[in-house]
C-alpha cells in the first residue's frame, strides 16, 4: 500500500526527516564513534545512536521514498561497514573493555540498523554486503557470549539493570535467523530465552505466570524490559511457541492494567515502571517522567501485540500515545533546554550550550520527558553523551523518536499485501527466508481487504487482486468525528474495507452510499464486504465529547485522587500558562464537563476548547501542543488539582 497523508502525521514525519534525518553532520558524528573506542571511559551507549537513527530513518523512507534521504543513509551504512573489523566486530568499546556496560545493547542497535537498511536497500550488491556484515557481527557476539567454552553469560555482560539491556538483542538475532537460517542463530535465541532475560530473575516466565505486574519485578527499567518482550514475540512466532506468545500478551495486558497513562506511554518515576496508572497523579514526586524512549517502545510493543491478537485495546494505545506523548515530544518551535534543565554531568551543560550555539540556538528535535502534573518540557536530555572532545552530543530519546513518528504511518492503514491486521501464528518453516519484521509486523487479513485503523486524511493506493484501488480519506479526526472515504477503482471489484469504531465513541453511524449499516458498535471493527466501484462513499459519524477522569485512590498519597483530567476522543487536553492559570485548583461540582471548540487560539495548537467544569470556564488545548516553549511561560498540566475533594 502507498499512503500519502495530510495533517499532523505527515507534518511530523516530514519535519523529522528534514530537520534530523537529512542532517549529514549528525550521521557523520554517530558513524565516527565506531572509528575509536569512545565508550571505554564510562561504559556508555554512544554506539546505540547510529542504529536507532538508522531504524527510524528507514521506517521514514518507507513512507516518504525520499531520494536524498536514501542517499544519505547509503553513505552512513558504507561508513559503518568500513569500521567493521576482520572478525566481524563492530563496537564503540575496545577489546579490553568489551561486553561490559552497554556494549551488547549498542551492538544490538548496530544489528537492527543494518537489518532495517537491508529491508529498504535497492542495490543487490550492497544488500549482500549488509547481510553478510550483519551475520559476521552477530557471529562474533555468539563466539563470546553464551554457555561454556569460556563464554560470558549474557546477563553478566552488563552491570546495569540485571543485564536486560543485553538480553534485548533477542529481536535482531531472530530477525537475522529469518533471513539466514543458520542453526547457531536460533540456538543463540533459545539460549537468551532460556537464560530468562535478567540475572537472577526470569522475566519471560514471570510474564507467563502472570502473578506480578511489571512494576513488581526486581528490575523495572521500562524501555529495556519492553525491548526484551518485542524480541520474545518474534521468537514465539518463528518457533510457533504459544507459551511465549501468551507470555508477551499477558505482559502487555499487565502494562495496560497498571502502567497506562492518560497521555499514552508510561513510566511516572523517571524511566521506570512504577504503577504509572496510579502514580501519574502522585503529589510526592516532581521529577522526570514519560521518557520518549519508553513512549516509542510502548507504541512498538502495543502495535506488535495488536497484530498478533487483533485486540483493539493495543491499537488504541498506539493512537493515544502518538497523538499525545509522542507528538508532544516533537520540538516544533525550535525550543531549547533552559536553566531549569538538569544534566547527568555538570560539564554536559556547557557541551549542550556550545552545540546549541553552533546550531543557531535551535534545540534537539525530540524532547526526552513529558509532564502530566504542572511542569514544563525541556527538563533534561535523556541519555546525553558528549562526543568529539565535548564539542558535540546526542541522546537516546533524540535518536529513537523518528521510529515512533514513522510507526504512525504504518499503523494507520493497511492492506492484504501485508499491512492490515492481526498476524496469524506461523511456524518457523513459514517465516524463514522472509524479509523480516516488515513481513510479519503488518501482515494483513488473510481474506484480503483494506483496514483503516487510525483516521488520517489522505490517499491510500493499493490493489485488490489485479484491480487498482484508491481510497481518499477526508477528516479532521481526532478533533472531529466525521470521516468520509471515497472509493476509486479501475473496475468493480469485491474486497472488504474494515473500519475501526473507537471505544470512546458515545454513538456511531456508518453509511455506504447513504445507506446506514447495521452492527456498528463502539470498541469493535466493522467489516464492509461488497463490490466496490468508483464513486462509492463511506461516511463514518462518531459522536464523542469531553470525558472527566479522576486520579486513583492511593493510601500513601491522599492528594493523588484529588486530581482530574479532561479527555476528548484519543486526546488528553492540557492547560497552558500562555492561555491562563496553571496549577490552580478547579471545581468539579456535579462532575459534568463541557467543551466548546475555540475558533481562534492565541498559540499554535491542533485544537483548543473552552472547558466548562464546576461552574467555571477555562481554556485547554491538545496535550501535544502544550508547553512547547520548554519554559515556565508555557508551564502545562493535564492533571488538575481539585478544590474540596
N, C-alpha and C positions, 0 to 999 in steps of 0.2 A: 504494500500500500504506500502511496505517495500522499503525504499530508502537507498542506500549506495553510498554516493557521494565521489568524489575525489576533489582535488584542494582547493581553498581558503575557500569555505563554510564549508567543512568538517574540514579543518585545524583550522578554527576559533572556531567551536563548541568543538572540542576535546581539544584545548588549554584552553578554558574557563573551561571546565569540569575538566581538570587535575589541573590547577593552582588555581582555585577558588572553584568550586562546590564540590570537594573532600577534601577541606581543613576543617578537622573536628574541628580545633580550631576556625575557623570562625563561624561554626554552633553553637559551644558551646557559643561563645560570644553573638551572636544575640538571642539565645534562653534564655540565662541567664538574659537578660533585663526584662523578664516577671516575674522574681522572686522578683523584687522590684518595685520601682516607679521612675526610673531614669529621666523621662521626667517632673517630677513635677517642678524642678528648673527653667527650661527655656521654658516649654510648647513646647518641641521639638518633634522630629519624630523618636526617636530610635526604637520605636515599629513598624516601617514600614519595617525594614531591613529583618526580618525573612520572611515575606510574599513575598516580592519582590524576594528574593533569592529562595524561595521555588517554586514560579511560574516559574522562569527561569530554575531551576533545573529539574522540572517535564517535561517542554517542551523539555529540552535537553535529558532527559531519553527516551522520546517518540521516539527520533531519534537513540540514541546510545544503548539503552537497557542494559546499563552497570550495572552489579550486585552489584559492590562495591558502585556505586553512589546510587542505590536504598536502600541499607542497611544503608547508611549514612542518607538519607532522612527519612527513617523509624524512626531512633533514634531521629532525630530532631523533628519529629512530636510527638513522645511519650513525649519528653521533654516539648513541648508546652502544650500538653494535661494535663500534670502533674501540670502545672501552672494555669489551669482553676479553678476559684473559684466556690463555691457551686451554686451560682445563675447564672452561665454561663459566668461570666465576665472574659475577657482576655484583660489586658491593662497594659501599662507601666506608667499610671497615677494612683494616689491614688483616692479613692472615693471622697475625699475633692476637688480634682483638676480636676476630670474627666469632659469630654465634654467641654473642652476648647482647645485652641491652635490647635494641630494636632492630638488630641485623636481619633476622628472618622476616620480620614484619616488612622491612624495606625490600627484601628480595621478593616477597610476595607481590608487592606493588610493581616491581620490575616485571615479574611474570604476567601480572594482569595487564599492564600497559602493552607488553608485546602481543599478548593474545587478542586484546581489543584492536590493535592495529592490524594484526593478521586478518581479522574479520572484515576490515574495510579495504585492505590492500589491493590495488588494481594491477600491480606489476607481478607476474608469476615468479620472476627471478627473486624479487625482494620478498615476496611471500614465503618462498622456500627458505631464504636466509633467516627470516624472522622465526619461522617454525623451528628450524634447526638450532638457532640461538636459544630459544626458549627451552628446548629439550636439553641442551648442554648445560644451561643454567640450573635446571632442576636436577639433572644427573649429579652435578657437583654437590648440591644440598643433600641428596639421598645418600651419597657416599659418606657424608659426615654426620648425619642425623638419623637416629633410629635405635634399633636394638642390636646389641652385640658388636663384636669386632672393633672395640674401642670407640664406638659411636656415642654421641651425646643425646640424651633423652630430649625430645623436642620441648617439653615444658620446663627443662632446665637450661634451655638456650636463651633465656631471658630472666632477669631478676625482677621484672615488672609484672604485676597482675597475674601471678601464678602461671605465667607462660601462655596465657590465652592469645596474646598478640602473635606468638609464633605459630600456635595451632591454627590460626585463621588462614594459613596458607592452603588449607584443605581445598578451598574452592578452585583456585587455578590449577592445583595438582589434578583434580578430577577433570577439569576442562581440557588440560593438555592430554590426559588419557583418552578423552573422547576424540581428539584429533589424531593422536598417535598411540594406539592401544598397546603400549609396552606393559608387560605384566608388572614390572617393578613400580610403575606409577600407581597402578591400582593397589598394589601391596603397600605402598607408602601411605596411600589414603586410608587403607584398612588400619594401618599402624596408628595414624593420627586419631582415628575414631576410637580404636581400642584403648588408646592411652588416656582418653577421657577429656581432652581439651585443656584442663587445668591441673597443675601439680597438686596432688593430694585430694582432688575432688573431680568426679566425673560429671561435667555439666550436661553432657548429652543424655546420660541415663537419668540424671535428676529431672531433666525436662520430660522424659518419657514417663517416669513415675509420677510426676505432676503433684508432688506433695508440697513443693515450695514455689513461691513467687521468685522471679529473678532477683529482686532486691534482698531476698533471704539467702542467696548463695554466698559462699565465703569470698567470692570475687564478683564485684558489681560494676566493673568498667563497661559502660553501656555499648559503646561503639564496637569494641573488640569482641564482646560476647555475641552481639548480633552478627558480626562478620563470621564467627565460627558457625553459627547456625545457617547462614547463607550457604556455606560450604557443605554442611551436613545435608541440606535439602538436595543439592545437586548430587551428592554422593548417594543418597537414598534413591533418587530417580535413576541413576546409572546402574545401581545394583538391583533395582526392583525390590527394595527393602522397605516394607510397610512399617516396620518397627521404628526406623529412624525418621521416616516421613511423618509419622504420628508424633514423634518427639518434637519436631520442628513446629507442627501445628499447635501442639499443646503449649510450647514455649511462646508462640505468637499470641495465643489466647490469654495466657497469663499476663503478657505485656498489655494487651488491651484492657484487661481487668484492673491491673494495678499501676500501670505506668503512663497511660494516655493522658494528654493534657488538652485543654480547650483550643490551643493553637496548633495542635499536632506536635510531632516529635516527642521527646521525653528527656528525663534527667533533670530534676529540680534541685540538685545539690551538685554544683559544678558539672562534671561529666559522668555522673554515676546514676544508676538506677537506685531510687530511694523511696519507692511507693509514691511516685510522682502524682498519681491521681489524687492522693490525699495531701501531699506536701506542696502542691502548686500554689496553695493559698497560705502556706506557713508564714507566720509572723516572726519566727525566731532566726531565720536565715535570710540574709540580704545579699548573698554572694552571687556568683555567676551560675547560670542555668541555661537549659535548652541549647546545648552546643550544636553548631551547624553540622559537624561530622556525625553526631548522633541523629539529627533530623534526616540527613541524606540516607544514612544506613537504615534507619527506621523505615523510610519510604521504600528502599530497595527490598528489604526483607518482606514488608507487607505486600508489595507487588508480587513477589515470587510465591508467597503463600496463597495469595488470591488465585494465581494461575494454576496452582495445584489443587485448589479446593473449589473455586467458583463462588466462594462466600463473599458477598458484597461488603461485609464489615471491613475487610482488609483493603479493598479498593477505596472505600470511603476514607480510610485513614491516609492513603496516599494523597487523595484530593485535599483533605483538611490540612495536612502538613505542607503541601505545595502552596496553597492559597494564603497561608498564614506564616508559619515559622520560616519556611524556605524563602519565599519571596520577600519576607520582611528582612532577611539577612542580606539581600542583594543591595549593594551600595548604589542606588540610583541617583544620588545627589552629590557624588564626589566628596563625601564627608570623610573625616579622618578622626582617629582616636585623639581625645583631648587630655587635659591634665588629670582627669579622674581615672584614666585607663591605668591598669596595673600590668607589670611585666614580670616574668619569672626571674629575670636577672636585671639588676639596676641599670647596667650599661646597655641593655636592649632598648631602652627608651631613646638614647642618642642614636642608636643604629636605625631605629624606626624613623626618627625625625630627619636624619640625614637622607634616607631613601625617599622620604616624603618630599623633601625639598627638590630632589633630583627629578621627581615625578610631577612637578608643578603644583604641589600641595594636594594632590588627589590621593585619597586613601585606597586601601585594598578593595577589590571588587566584592568580597564577601566579608561580612561581619561574622564573628565567631560565637556570640552568645546573644540570647534574646530574653527580655524581661517579661514577666507576667503581672506581678505587682508593681507598684510605682518604681520606675527606674529609667535608665537610658540605654541606648545602644552604644556600641563602640567602646565597651569597657575593657576589652583585652583582645589580643591577637592569639588565638588558640594555636598551640604547637609551634610557637615562634622559635625560629633558629636563625642566628646570624650566619652569614657566609661571606666569602671573598674579603677576608680580613676586616669584617664588620662594616662593610660598605653596602651590603645587601641583605635581604631576609626573605623568608617565606614562612608559611604556616599551614598546619594540617587542614584547617577549615577553608582557607584560601584555595587550596589545591583540590578539595573534594566537591566544592559547591557546583561546579559545572555539570557533574554527573547527575545531581538531583534535578537541576533545571532541565536538562535534556530528557530525563526519565519521564517528565510530564508529557512530552510529545509522543513517547512510546506507549504510555498507559492510556492516553485519551481515547484512542480508537484503534481498531484492528480488523483484520480480515481473515479469511480462511486460508490464506497463504502462510499463516503462521503468526498472526498479530491480533488475536481477538480475545480469547477467553481461556478457560482452565486447561492445564496440561494433563493429558491422561497419563497414568502411571505406566511407564515403559521399562522394559528390561534392558540390560546393558547391550545386548545384541542389536537392539533397535536404535541406540544412540551413538554407538562407536562409529567414528568417521564423519559425524555431522560437524557443522561449523562451530559448534559450541553453544554457549548460553543464548545467543541470538535465536537459535533454532528451537530452544525449549522455553525461554523466558516469556515468549509471546506467542506460543502455539495456539492456534485457533480452534474453534468449534469444529470437530470432525465433520459435522453436517454442512459446513461451509457458512458463508454469510459475512455480514459486517456487524461489528459491535460498537456502539457509541457508549463509552464508559464515563468520560468527563466531557461536558458540553463546552466545546471551544468553537468560536466562529472560524469558518474557513472552508476549504475544499478538500475532499478525500477522493483520490482516484485509485481504482483497483480493477480487478476483473472477476466476473462471475463465470467460471468456465472460460469460454472463448470470447465472452462479451465484455467490452469496456463499460465500466460503471463509474459515475461521478456523483458524489453527494455534496451539495452545497449547504452548509450549516450556518444559519443566521440566528444569533442570540446575543444577549447581554448577560447571560449567566456568568457568575452566580449572583450578580446584583439584581437580576430579574429572572423570573421563572418561565418565560416564554421561549420556546425553541422551535424553529422551523427548519425542516430538512427537505430540500428539493432534489428529486432524482433525475438523473440524465443517463440514458443508456443508448448503445448502438441499436438495439432492438429489444423487444420484450424478452424478459428473462426471469426465471424463478430463482430466488435466493432469499434467505431470511435476513432481516435487519433487527438487531437486538438493542433495545433501549434500557438503560439503567434508570429505574424510578427511585430517586434518592429516599433514604429512610426518614429524612427530616421533613418531607413533603406532608403538609396537612391535608391536602387533597390534590388529585392529579387527574388529568384527562388527556387522552391521546386520540387524535383524529387522523385518518388516512383519506385524503381527498374529501374532507368534510364529514366523513362517516365516523362516529365515535366508536372506539374499540372497547371490548369488554375485558374483564380480568386485569384491570390496571390497578396495581397495588403498591403502595409505598414500601420500600425496602426489598423489592423484587425486580427481576428482569422481565421485560415484555418482549416476546419474540414475535415479530410480524413476518409471517411466511406467505408469500403471494408472488404473482407475476408482476414485475415492475416494468414501467415504461417511462420514457422521458415526459416530464411534466407532473408525475406523481408527487404529492406533497404530504409529508408527515408534520403534524403540529402537536407538540407536547406542551401542555399547560400545567405548570407546577405552581401550587399555591403554598407559600410559606412566609412567615413573618418573624419578628424577633422572639427569641426564647430566653427566658431568665433562668440561669442555673446558679446553684448555691455551692459554696465550699463545703467539704465534708467535715463531719464532726471528728475532732482529734482531742482525746482526753489529755494529751500532753501539751496542747496549744489551743486554748479556748477561743483565741481570736481567729483561728483558721476558718471556722464555719461562718464567721461574720463577714463574709465577702460574697459578692455576686458578680456575675459576668453576663454580658448580653451577646447572644449568638444570632446570626442571621444566615440561614442556609448553612453552607460549609464555612462561612466566615465568622471569625471572632472579631467583635468590634472593640475599639480601644479609644480611651480619652487621650488627647494630646494637648500639652500645655499651650501650644500655639492657638488652640481653639477655645481654651477655657481652663477651669480649675482641674488639677490632677492631684490625687492623694486625699482629697476631702471626702467625707462620708456622704453617702446617698441614702435617701429614704426609700424603703421598699413598699410601704403601705400594704395594699391588698395583693401585691405580687404581680399585678398586671403591668405589662410593659408595652409601649407602642414605639414605632419608629417610622418617621416620615422622611422620605428621601429629600436631601438638600440639592437644589439645582446648582448652586454656586458655593463652592467651598474655598476658603482663603488659601489653602495649601494644596500641593499636588496629592491626589489620592484616587483610588479606584472608585470609591463611593463614600458619601457622608450622609449622616442621618441626624435628625433632631429626635432624641430619645426621650420619651416620657416615662417617668417612674416615680411613684410615691408623691405625685402632685408637683414634681419638678421637671424641668426640661433642660437638657444639656446636649452638646454636640459630641458625636462619636464618628470615627472613620474606620475603615477596614484596617485590621492589625498590620498587614503588610506595608501600609503607607505611613504608619505612625512612627515617631521617634527618629525620623530619617536624617536629622542634622547631627545625630550622635552626641548631643549635648543637653544640658539642662533646659535650654529653650524649647526643646521638644520632648521633655520628660513624658512618659506614657504609662498607661496601665490598662490591663484587661480586667483583672480582679479588683473591684472597687469595695472599700470598706463600707459597712452598713451601719447606719445610726440605730442604736437601741435594739439590736437583735441579740 
